[in-house]
Amino acid sequence: MVIMAEEEENAASTVSEFPKGRVKKIMTLDKDVKRVSSEALFLVSRSTELFLQFLAEKSAQVAIEKKRKTVNLEHIRVAVKRHQPTRDFLLDDLPPPSQPNKPDKHTTPAARPKSDKPLPGTRRIDQFFRKPEPENPAQAEAQAQSPIPVDES
């Protein structure tokens, strides 16, 4: 019975939760990356999953310490500050706190202003995942009538 549990655990660790096609697209956004091997794709996906799991667990611990049921940006910030390797590469990329900490009062989250244009030097992530617009109307009509191909990568 112990052997079966180990086999199931090993099988689960070889399956990535992220879509391979999207991870590969993100990796190839770097102009220096021409091709991505399946091994590299797996390692980047799995490493990302493990890092996000680690960050979520540490952030949840901070939320519990502060007697909160919802993890927010400040909890993530504290978790990042507590872990030296993560702090070294991630802390500067977290958005700055919008208001000073008030640990004793419950506050509603401030409404974030909607901005249609990104800050200089950045791109919106939702634009990355949108399908490109066809250049001519005939092509758009042909695509609308044809079945949608499924990306199995």
Beta strands, then each sheet from edge to edge (+ up, - down):
end
